[in-house]
Amino acid sequence: MNRIAHRRGWLPLLLASAFMAALPAAAVADETPIDPALPTPTVPAGTACGSDSSPAWYVPPASTPQGMTVSIGIPRSTVDGVTNQGVVHAWAVDGSQTADGSVVGTPATYQSVYVPLPLADGHTYAWHASTYNGTAYSEATEPCYFRTDASRPVTPVVTNPDFPPVGGPGTPTKAAGQPSTFSFSSSDPLPAGCTQVGAPDCESSGLDHFEYAWDQEPGIGAARVPADAQGKASVTAALTWGTHTLYVVGVDAAGNESQPSASYTFYVPWQLPPPNPTTLDLTAPATAARAAQLTASGKLSAAPYPSGEAVHVVKSDLAHPAGVALPDAVLAADGTFRVTDVPQVGGANTYTVTYPGDSTHQSVTASTTVQVSRSATAVSMTTNAPSYAYGATVKATAHLGTTYNGRILAIFAQPYGGKKTLIKTGTVDSHGNLAASYKITRKTTFTAAFAGDYRYAPATASRTTSSYAQVSESLSGYYGSTHYGGILYRLYHRTAKATLNATVAPNKAGQCVQFQTQRYYGGIWHTQSTSSCRTLSSKSTANAALSLPMTGNSKFRVRVEYVHSSKDTGNLSTWGAWQYFTVRQ
């Protein structure tokens, strides 16, 4: 409603005042003139005065429940013998009511004007003031819009889990000098009869802040803390030993204070008793299927435990060797809890549960491991031959079948009587193969190993290959050499002492060698003799004296055979190379 319309509404009320006789009868019907020369009243700072879009909050005084009182200043209260009046016009913004009040000007700076306009909680009102000299009005002040809030906030609720209230359940969990947080909560009620915030004439100023004091009621200048949108706030303090009372008052935006104030009485111990020793029993199935739910159960000793306690859970597996946090498990009052998980990675899944401890219980940690199933894959090991000459190079090839995220193989070689040695590791090729080379000197087992991955289990495959022993030979006692058909022949006199020397590798001390002699005639070689077993020396050597014919120009050849016994499973029997010689007179 605009200011001009309300100004015209003053006249009927003013006619009922002591000045009715001073006004001509025509003024009742005509609009009362405005004299711009008349000074406009002033409104003191601090008045609950807002705009139509943002009204100020106003608390109706308990002493004037059926009206309102405002202060205005009337400059030049008496001019040319005429005493000016201060006139206040007020109205409800919804148009339901209006009222006027006036005061005779005095030399005082500000004067109170009572306006008989009943104020309803949650409604919006406005007023303005003018100076009246009996015949005309001054320009009016800008309208002051305000909402009323006559409802006090609800008495706050104070909580603190560290210091339970005296007479209530629980015991202190902190001692003197330790910081502790006290939480406040309250609300600012809607006007009577209102059920929905924001409905017409259902406004409340809302909880603004809390004022608090220790061991005495909050007074002027008391400490305060702002309330959040949910009507909550908190204060953290480190207190001395003894019994204390925290007094808290809720204050809304209009300035209403909750009555009575909240009082929270509690005890702060000098020091806490030592925490109880705590044990943690944790059980889980030894095995579980991958991608299926499993449950581990646990129990802490030294119950009971307060509500809201929990244990922390960390799982480590092939994908998370350093561990990954799982949701906390809620701890029941009797100390029991359950951990559930759906493992996606096979192999060892280790669950580590930690209770951090509190003022009455020590911290404790326990672990349990579940073997989660994995699929099997194919691994094979092949070599390019079943047996090899001494010192030959073996090509060993490992093959890996279907896997999930691991394509690495390792190839090991373990010679007979020796240590298993890694000879190659790497990612298999597009055919699933990985090849390695190895120089063999005795029977050797080659092993291919797959370490496993998130969904496939470890696997191995082996192949054993054989190696012949090496026989080295040399003739001694000859006086020269010659060649027949490209073959080297040693030359002997028929009276010489010819000896065939043999060395076997690797060292075969105590094993057996045989010497064989052949003579060439009639176009072919004929065996002349084969010796019995000669035992190899500690240096794996042996020799045999050769019987030379008395006639000359005969051709001979000799060789040595290593014959392994059942005690030698490292190498196969083998012949040395032929050694050729001829005898001259």
C-alpha positions as CSV (number, residue, x, y, z in Angstrom):
1,M,0.0,0.0,0.0
2,N,1.5,3.3,-1.0
3,R,2.5,6.1,1.3
4,I,0.1,8.8,-0.1
5,A,-2.9,6.5,0.3
6,H,-2.0,6.0,4.0
7,R,-1.4,9.8,4.5
8,R,-5.0,10.5,3.5
9,G,-6.3,8.1,6.0
10,W,-5.0,10.1,9.0
11,L,-7.7,12.7,8.9
12,P,-10.7,10.8,10.5
13,L,-8.5,9.8,13.4
14,L,-7.1,13.3,13.9
15,L,-10.6,14.8,13.9
16,A,-11.3,12.7,17.0
17,S,-8.5,14.4,18.8
18,A,-8.4,17.6,20.8
19,F,-7.8,19.4,17.6
20,M,-11.1,18.6,16.0
21,A,-12.5,22.0,16.8
22,A,-9.6,23.8,15.2
23,L,-10.2,22.2,11.8
24,P,-12.8,23.6,9.5
25,A,-15.7,21.4,8.5
26,A,-14.6,21.4,4.9
27,A,-11.4,19.6,6.0
28,V,-13.3,16.5,6.8
29,A,-14.2,16.0,3.2
30,D,-11.1,17.6,1.5
31,E,-7.6,16.3,1.5
32,T,-5.5,17.9,4.2
33,P,-2.8,19.9,2.4
34,I,1.0,19.2,2.5
35,D,3.2,22.1,3.3
36,P,6.7,21.5,2.0
37,A,8.0,24.1,4.3
38,L,7.1,22.1,7.4
39,P,10.1,20.1,8.6
40,T,9.9,16.3,8.3
41,P,10.4,14.4,11.6
42,T,13.6,12.4,12.1
43,V,13.9,8.7,12.9
44,P,16.7,7.8,15.4
45,A,19.4,5.3,14.4
46,G,18.8,1.8,15.7
47,T,15.1,1.9,14.9
48,A,13.7,-1.4,13.5
49,C,13.3,0.1,10.0
50,G,13.6,-2.0,6.8
51,S,12.4,-1.8,3.2
52,D,9.3,-3.4,1.8
53,S,11.5,-6.1,0.2
54,S,13.6,-6.6,3.4
55,P,11.6,-5.7,6.5
56,A,13.5,-5.4,9.8
57,W,12.6,-7.7,12.8
58,Y,10.8,-6.2,15.7
59,V,10.1,-7.6,19.2
60,P,6.8,-6.1,20.6
61,P,7.4,-4.9,24.1
62,A,5.5,-6.9,26.7
63,S,4.3,-3.7,28.2
64,T,2.3,-2.6,25.1
65,P,0.7,-5.8,23.7
66,Q,-2.1,-3.9,21.9
67,G,0.0,-1.3,20.2
68,M,3.4,-0.1,19.2
69,T,5.6,2.8,20.3
70,V,8.1,4.5,18.0
71,S,10.5,7.4,18.6
72,I,10.6,10.4,16.3
73,G,12.3,13.8,16.4
74,I,10.1,16.9,15.8
75,P,12.3,19.8,14.7
76,R,11.1,23.3,15.7
77,S,8.3,22.1,18.0
78,T,6.8,25.6,18.2
79,V,6.8,28.0,15.3
80,D,5.1,31.5,15.3
81,G,3.2,30.5,18.4
82,V,1.9,27.3,16.8
83,T,2.9,24.0,18.5
84,N,3.7,21.3,16.0
85,Q,2.6,17.7,16.4
86,G,4.4,14.5,15.5
87,V,2.0,12.2,13.8
88,V,2.7,8.5,13.1
89,H,0.6,6.4,10.7
90,A,1.0,2.6,10.9
91,W,-0.6,-0.2,8.9
92,A,-0.6,-3.9,8.3
93,V,1.0,-4.7,4.9
94,D,-1.8,-7.1,4.1
95,G,-4.3,-4.1,4.4
96,S,-6.2,-5.6,7.3
97,Q,-5.7,-2.6,9.7
98,T,-4.4,0.8,10.2
99,A,-3.9,3.1,13.2
100,D,-2.4,6.6,14.0
101,G,-0.8,8.1,16.9
102,S,0.5,11.6,17.7
103,V,2.5,13.6,20.2
104,V,2.8,17.3,20.9
105,G,6.1,18.7,20.1
106,T,8.5,19.5,23.0
107,P,12.1,20.7,23.1
108,A,13.2,17.1,23.6
109,T,15.3,15.6,20.8
110,Y,13.2,12.4,20.4
111,Q,9.7,11.6,21.7
112,S,7.8,8.4,22.0
113,V,4.6,8.0,20.0
114,Y,2.1,5.3,20.9
115,V,0.1,3.9,18.0
116,P,-2.9,1.6,19.0
117,L,-2.2,-1.0,16.3
118,P,-2.2,-4.5,17.8
119,L,0.7,-6.5,16.5
120,A,0.3,-10.2,15.6
121,D,3.3,-12.5,15.7
122,G,4.8,-13.3,12.3
123,H,2.9,-10.4,10.5
124,T,4.5,-7.6,8.5
125,Y,3.8,-3.9,9.2
126,A,4.9,-0.4,8.2
127,W,4.8,3.1,9.5
128,H,5.9,6.6,8.6
129,A,5.8,10.0,10.4
130,S,4.9,13.6,9.5
131,T,4.8,17.0,11.3
132,Y,1.3,18.6,11.6
133,N,0.8,22.3,12.5
134,G,-3.0,22.2,12.7
135,T,-3.6,23.0,9.1
136,A,-1.1,21.1,7.0
137,Y,1.3,18.1,7.1
138,S,5.0,17.9,6.2
139,E,6.4,15.4,3.8
140,A,6.3,12.0,5.4
141,T,9.4,10.0,6.3
142,E,10.3,7.0,4.2
143,P,8.2,4.0,5.4
144,C,9.8,1.7,7.9
145,Y,8.8,-1.9,7.3
146,F,9.1,-4.5,10.0
147,R,8.0,-8.0,10.9
148,T,7.1,-9.1,14.4
149,D,8.7,-12.0,16.2
150,A,7.2,-12.5,19.7
151,S,8.3,-16.1,20.0
152,R,11.4,-17.1,22.0
153,P,13.7,-19.8,20.7
154,V,13.5,-23.3,22.2
155,T,15.8,-23.9,25.2
156,P,19.0,-25.3,23.6
157,V,20.1,-28.9,24.0
158,V,23.7,-29.4,25.0
159,T,25.6,-32.6,24.4
160,N,29.2,-33.8,24.9
161,P,30.2,-37.5,24.6
162,D,33.5,-36.8,26.4
163,F,31.8,-35.6,29.6
164,P,28.3,-37.1,30.2
165,P,25.9,-35.1,32.4
166,V,26.1,-35.6,36.1
167,G,23.5,-38.2,37.1
168,G,23.3,-39.7,33.6
169,P,24.8,-42.8,32.1
170,G,28.4,-43.1,31.0
171,T,31.8,-42.0,32.3
172,P,34.2,-39.2,31.2
173,T,36.5,-40.1,28.4
174,K,38.8,-37.1,28.8
175,A,40.6,-35.5,31.7
176,A,41.5,-32.0,32.8
177,G,43.3,-29.9,30.2
178,Q,42.2,-32.0,27.3
179,P,40.2,-30.2,24.6
180,S,36.6,-31.3,24.3
181,T,33.7,-30.1,22.1
182,F,30.3,-29.2,23.4
183,S,27.5,-29.2,20.8
184,F,24.4,-26.9,21.0
185,S,21.1,-27.2,19.1
186,S,17.9,-25.2,19.2
187,S,15.2,-23.8,16.9
188,D,13.0,-20.7,16.5
189,P,9.3,-21.7,16.5
190,L,6.8,-20.4,14.0
191,P,3.9,-18.2,15.2
192,A,1.0,-19.9,16.8
193,G,-1.3,-21.6,14.3
194,C,1.5,-21.8,11.6
195,T,2.6,-25.2,10.3
196,Q,4.7,-24.2,7.2
197,V,7.6,-21.9,7.0
198,G,7.1,-19.1,4.5
199,A,3.3,-19.2,4.6
200,P,1.6,-15.8,4.6
201,D,2.0,-14.2,8.1
202,C,4.0,-17.2,9.3
203,E,7.5,-15.7,9.5
204,S,10.0,-16.2,12.2
205,S,13.3,-14.5,12.4
206,G,15.2,-17.8,12.8
207,L,17.9,-18.8,15.3
208,D,20.9,-16.5,15.0
209,H,23.4,-17.4,17.6
210,F,24.1,-18.9,21.0
211,E,25.4,-17.1,24.0
212,Y,27.2,-19.2,26.7
213,A,29.1,-18.9,29.9
214,W,30.9,-21.3,32.2
215,D,29.6,-21.8,35.8
216,Q,27.3,-18.7,35.6
217,E,24.4,-17.4,33.6
218,P,25.4,-15.5,30.4
219,G,25.3,-11.8,30.9
220,I,26.0,-8.6,29.0
221,G,29.0,-9.2,26.7
222,A,28.7,-13.0,27.1
223,A,30.7,-15.2,24.6
224,R,28.7,-16.1,21.5
225,V,28.9,-18.6,18.6
226,P,26.8,-18.4,15.4
227,A,24.1,-21.0,14.7
228,D,24.3,-22.8,11.4
229,A,21.3,-23.4,9.0
230,Q,20.3,-26.4,11.1
231,G,20.3,-24.4,14.3
232,K,23.5,-26.0,15.6
233,A,26.8,-24.8,16.9
234,S,29.7,-26.1,19.0
235,V,32.4,-24.8,21.4
236,T,35.7,-26.5,22.1
237,A,37.4,-25.9,25.5
238,A,40.0,-27.4,27.8
239,L,38.7,-27.3,31.3
240,T,40.1,-27.6,34.8
241,W,39.4,-30.5,37.2
242,G,36.1,-30.5,39.0
243,T,32.4,-30.1,38.4
244,H,31.3,-27.5,35.9
245,T,28.1,-26.1,34.5
246,L,27.8,-24.7,31.0
247,Y,24.9,-22.3,30.5
248,V,23.6,-21.7,27.0
249,V,21.0,-19.3,25.6
250,G,19.6,-19.4,22.1
251,V,19.0,-16.0,20.5
252,D,17.0,-15.4,17.3
253,A,17.6,-12.7,14.7
254,A,15.0,-10.5,16.3
255,G,16.8,-10.6,19.6
256,N,14.5,-13.0,21.5
257,E,16.3,-15.1,24.0
258,S,15.4,-18.6,25.0
259,Q,14.0,-19.0,28.5
260,P,15.1,-20.7,30.6
261,S,18.7,-21.1,29.5
262,A,20.1,-24.5,29.1
263,S,22.4,-25.8,31.9
264,Y,24.7,-28.7,31.4
265,T,26.5,-29.9,34.5
266,F,29.3,-32.4,34.2
267,Y,32.4,-33.6,35.9
268,V,36.0,-33.3,34.6
269,P,38.4,-35.9,36.3
270,W,42.0,-35.0,37.2
271,Q,43.1,-38.0,35.1
272,L,41.6,-41.0,33.5
273,P,42.2,-44.6,34.7
274,P,44.5,-46.6,32.4
275,P,42.7,-48.3,29.5
276,N,41.8,-52.0,29.8
277,P,44.0,-54.5,28.0
278,T,42.1,-55.6,24.9
279,T,42.3,-58.7,22.7
280,L,40.8,-59.2,19.3
281,D,39.6,-62.6,18.0
282,L,39.2,-62.6,14.2
283,T,38.0,-65.6,12.2
284,A,37.3,-66.1,8.5
285,P,36.9,-69.1,6.1
286,A,40.2,-70.6,5.0
287,T,39.0,-70.5,1.4
288,A,36.4,-68.7,-0.6
289,A,35.1,-68.3,-4.2
290,R,36.2,-65.3,-6.1
291,A,33.4,-62.7,-6.7
292,A,31.2,-64.2,-4.0
293,Q,30.5,-62.6,-0.6
294,L,32.6,-63.8,2.3
295,T,32.2,-62.8,6.0
296,A,34.8,-62.5,8.7
297,S,33.7,-62.3,12.3
298,G,35.5,-60.7,15.2
299,K,35.1,-60.0,18.9
300,L,36.9,-57.5,21.2
301,S,37.4,-58.4,24.8
302,A,36.7,-56.0,27.8
303,A,33.1,-55.2,26.8
304,P,31.0,-53.1,26.9
305,Y,31.7,-50.6,24.2
306,P,29.8,-47.3,23.7
307,S,27.4,-46.7,20.8
308,G,29.0,-45.5,17.6
309,E,32.3,-47.3,18.0
310,A,33.8,-49.1,14.9
311,V,36.8,-51.0,13.8
312,H,38.9,-50.1,10.8
313,V,39.4,-52.7,8.0
314,V,42.2,-52.9,5.5
315,K,42.5,-55.6,2.8
316,S,45.7,-56.6,0.9
317,D,45.7,-58.8,-2.2
318,L,47.6,-59.2,-5.4
319,A,46.1,-56.0,-6.8
320,H,46.7,-54.0,-3.6
321,P,49.8,-55.3,-1.9
322,A,50.0,-52.2,0.3
323,G,46.4,-52.6,1.3
324,V,43.2,-50.8,0.5
325,A,40.7,-49.5,3.1
326,L,37.3,-51.2,3.4
327,P,34.3,-49.7,5.1
328,D,34.5,-49.6,8.9
329,A,32.7,-52.3,10.7
330,V,30.2,-51.3,13.4
331,L,31.1,-52.5,16.9
332,A,28.3,-53.8,19.0
333,A,28.1,-53.1,22.7
334,D,29.4,-56.7,23.5
335,G,32.4,-56.1,21.3
336,T,31.3,-58.2,18.3
337,F,31.5,-57.1,14.6
338,R,31.2,-58.5,11.1
339,V,33.3,-57.7,8.0
340,T,31.8,-58.5,4.6
341,D,33.6,-58.4,1.3
342,V,33.2,-59.6,-2.3
343,P,36.8,-60.3,-3.4
344,Q,37.5,-59.7,-7.1
345,V,41.1,-60.8,-6.9
346,G,42.1,-64.4,-6.3
347,G,44.9,-65.7,-4.2
348,A,45.7,-64.6,-0.6
349,N,43.3,-61.9,0.6
350,T,44.5,-60.7,4.0
351,Y,42.0,-58.7,6.2
352,T,43.6,-56.6,8.9
353,V,41.2,-55.2,11.5
354,T,42.3,-52.4,13.9
355,Y,40.5,-51.0,16.9
356,P,42.0,-47.6,17.6
357,G,41.2,-47.8,21.3
358,D,39.5,-45.3,23.6
359,S,39.8,-43.9,27.1
360,T,39.0,-47.3,28.6
361,H,40.3,-49.8,26.0
362,Q,43.7,-50.3,24.5
363,S,44.2,-50.4,20.8
364,V,44.6,-53.8,19.1
365,T,45.1,-55.2,15.6
366,A,44.5,-58.7,14.2
367,S,44.7,-60.3,10.7
368,T,43.3,-63.3,8.9
369,T,44.0,-64.6,5.4
370,V,41.5,-66.2,3.0
371,Q,42.6,-68.1,-0.1
372,V,40.3,-67.0,-2.8
373,S,39.9,-69.3,-5.7
374,R,41.6,-68.8,-9.1
375,S,41.2,-70.7,-12.4
376,A,43.8,-73.0,-13.7
377,T,45.9,-72.3,-16.8
378,A,48.2,-74.5,-19.0
379,V,52.0,-74.2,-18.7
380,S,54.4,-76.5,-20.6
381,M,58.2,-76.9,-21.0
382,T,60.0,-78.3,-24.1
383,T,63.6,-78.6,-25.3
384,N,64.9,-79.0,-28.8
385,A,66.4,-82.4,-28.1
386,P,66.1,-85.2,-25.5
387,S,69.9,-85.4,-24.9
388,Y,73.0,-83.3,-25.7
389,A,76.7,-83.6,-26.0
390,Y,78.7,-82.3,-23.1
391,G,78.8,-78.4,-23.3
392,A,76.1,-78.2,-26.0
393,T,73.5,-75.3,-25.9
394,V,70.0,-76.3,-25.1
395,K,67.0,-74.2,-26.4
396,A,64.3,-74.5,-23.8
397,T,60.9,-73.1,-24.7
398,A,58.1,-72.4,-22.1
399,H,54.5,-72.0,-23.1
400,L,51.7,-70.2,-21.2
401,G,48.0,-70.7,-21.8
402,T,45.0,-68.4,-21.1
403,T,45.4,-65.8,-18.3
404,Y,43.7,-62.6,-17.0
405,N,46.3,-59.9,-16.5
406,G,49.6,-61.8,-16.2
407,R,51.7,-62.9,-19.1
408,I,55.1,-63.3,-17.5
409,L,57.0,-66.6,-17.3
410,A,60.2,-67.6,-15.6
411,I,62.5,-70.4,-16.8
412,F,64.8,-72.2,-14.3
413,A,67.6,-74.7,-14.9
414,Q,68.7,-77.2,-12.2
415,P,71.7,-79.3,-13.1
416,Y,72.0,-82.7,-11.5
417,G,73.5,-82.1,-8.0
418,G,73.4,-78.4,-8.4
419,K,71.1,-75.4,-7.5
420,K,68.1,-74.3,-9.3
421,T,68.9,-71.1,-11.2
422,L,66.7,-68.6,-13.0
423,I,68.0,-68.3,-16.6
424,K,65.3,-66.1,-18.0
425,T,62.1,-64.2,-17.1
426,G,59.9,-62.2,-19.4
427,T,56.6,-61.6,-21.2
428,V,55.6,-64.4,-23.5
429,D,55.2,-63.6,-27.2
430,S,51.9,-63.5,-29.1
431,H,51.9,-67.3,-29.3
432,G,52.4,-67.6,-25.5
433,N,56.0,-68.7,-25.8
434,L,59.2,-67.7,-24.0
435,A,62.6,-69.3,-25.1
436,A,65.9,-69.4,-23.3
437,S,69.4,-70.9,-24.1
438,Y,71.5,-72.9,-21.6
439,K,74.9,-74.7,-21.9
440,I,74.4,-78.2,-20.6
441,T,77.1,-80.3,-18.9
442,R,75.0,-82.9,-17.1
443,K,71.5,-84.0,-16.8
444,T,69.4,-80.8,-16.2
445,T,65.8,-80.1,-15.3
446,F,64.2,-77.1,-17.0
447,T,61.1,-75.6,-15.2
448,A,58.7,-73.0,-16.5
449,A,56.9,-71.1,-13.7
450,F,53.8,-68.8,-13.9
451,A,53.4,-66.8,-10.7
452,G,49.7,-66.4,-11.2
453,D,47.6,-63.2,-11.7
454,Y,44.3,-61.8,-10.3
455,R,42.2,-64.6,-11.6
456,Y,44.5,-67.5,-12.6
457,A,46.5,-69.6,-10.2
458,P,50.2,-70.2,-10.3
459,A,51.4,-73.1,-12.4
460,T,54.6,-74.9,-13.3
461,A,55.9,-77.5,-15.8
462,S,59.2,-79.3,-16.1
463,R,61.3,-81.2,-18.6
464,T,64.5,-83.1,-17.9
465,T,67.2,-83.5,-20.5
466,S,70.3,-85.7,-20.5
467,S,73.9,-84.9,-21.3
468,Y,76.7,-87.2,-22.3
469,A,80.0,-87.1,-20.5
470,Q,83.0,-85.7,-22.3
471,V,86.0,-88.0,-22.9
472,S,89.2,-86.4,-23.9
473,E,92.1,-88.6,-25.2
474,S,95.8,-88.2,-26.1
475,L,98.6,-90.6,-27.2
476,S,102.1,-90.4,-25.8
477,G,105.5,-92.0,-26.6
478,Y,105.3,-91.4,-30.4
479,Y,108.2,-89.9,-32.3
480,G,106.4,-88.2,-35.1
481,S,103.2,-87.6,-37.1
482,T,101.8,-88.1,-40.6
483,H,98.5,-88.1,-42.5
484,Y,96.7,-90.8,-44.4
485,G,93.6,-89.8,-46.2
486,G,93.5,-86.5,-44.3
487,I,93.6,-88.3,-40.9
488,L,96.3,-87.6,-38.4
489,Y,98.4,-90.6,-37.4
490,R,101.1,-90.8,-34.7
491,L,104.3,-92.6,-35.6
492,Y,105.9,-95.2,-33.3
493,H,108.9,-97.4,-33.4
494,R,108.1,-101.0,-32.7
495,T,110.2,-100.8,-29.6
496,A,108.5,-97.7,-28.2
497,K,106.2,-97.5,-25.1
498,A,102.9,-96.3,-26.4
499,T,100.3,-95.0,-23.9
500,L,96.7,-93.8,-24.4
501,N,95.7,-91.2,-21.8
502,A,92.0,-90.4,-21.0
503,T,90.3,-87.6,-19.0
504,V,86.5,-87.6,-18.3
505,A,84.4,-84.4,-17.6
506,P,82.8,-83.6,-15.4
507,N,84.9,-85.3,-12.8
508,K,83.9,-88.9,-12.5
509,A,86.4,-90.1,-10.0
510,G,85.8,-93.8,-9.1
511,Q,83.8,-94.5,-12.2
512,C,84.8,-96.8,-15.0
513,V,86.4,-96.4,-18.5
514,Q,87.3,-99.1,-21.1
515,F,90.0,-99.0,-23.8
516,Q,89.3,-100.4,-27.2
517,T,92.0,-101.1,-30.0
518,Q,91.3,-101.8,-33.7
519,R,93.6,-102.7,-36.6
520,Y,93.1,-101.9,-40.2
521,Y,93.4,-104.7,-42.8
522,G,91.5,-106.2,-45.6
523,G,89.9,-102.8,-46.2
524,I,88.1,-102.6,-42.8
525,W,88.8,-102.0,-39.1
526,H,88.9,-105.0,-36.8
527,T,88.6,-104.9,-33.0
528,Q,91.8,-106.3,-31.5
529,S,90.9,-105.9,-27.8
530,T,88.7,-104.2,-25.3
531,S,90.0,-103.7,-21.8
532,S,88.3,-104.4,-18.6
533,C,87.1,-101.5,-16.4
534,R,89.7,-99.0,-15.4
535,T,88.8,-96.8,-12.4
536,L,89.2,-93.1,-12.9
537,S,91.5,-91.3,-10.6
538,S,90.6,-88.5,-8.2
539,K,91.4,-86.2,-11.1
540,S,89.0,-88.2,-13.4
541,T,91.9,-89.6,-15.5
542,A,93.1,-93.1,-16.6
543,N,95.7,-94.5,-19.0
544,A,96.5,-97.8,-20.8
545,A,99.8,-99.1,-22.3
546,L,99.4,-100.2,-25.9
547,S,101.0,-103.4,-27.2
548,L,102.9,-102.6,-30.5
549,P,103.4,-105.3,-33.2
550,M,106.8,-106.4,-34.1
551,T,106.2,-105.9,-37.8
552,G,106.0,-102.5,-39.3
553,N,103.6,-100.5,-41.4
554,S,100.4,-101.5,-39.7
555,K,97.6,-99.0,-39.0
556,F,95.8,-98.9,-35.6
557,R,93.2,-96.8,-33.8
558,V,92.2,-96.6,-30.1
559,R,89.5,-95.0,-28.1
560,V,88.1,-94.8,-24.6
561,E,84.5,-95.4,-23.5
562,Y,83.1,-93.9,-20.3
563,V,80.7,-96.4,-18.8
564,H,78.6,-94.9,-16.0
565,S,77.4,-96.9,-13.1
566,S,74.1,-96.7,-11.3
567,K,75.7,-94.2,-8.9
568,D,76.2,-91.7,-11.7
569,T,72.8,-90.4,-12.9
570,G,74.2,-87.1,-14.0
571,N,75.7,-88.1,-17.4
572,L,75.2,-90.8,-20.1
573,S,77.9,-93.2,-21.2
574,T,79.9,-92.0,-24.1
575,W,82.9,-92.9,-26.4
576,G,85.8,-90.6,-27.0
577,A,87.2,-89.9,-30.5
578,W,89.4,-92.4,-32.3
579,Q,93.1,-91.8,-31.9
580,Y,95.2,-93.1,-34.9
581,F,98.8,-94.4,-35.0
582,T,101.1,-96.6,-37.1
583,V,104.2,-98.6,-36.2
584,R,107.4,-98.5,-38.2
585,Q,110.5,-100.6,-37.8
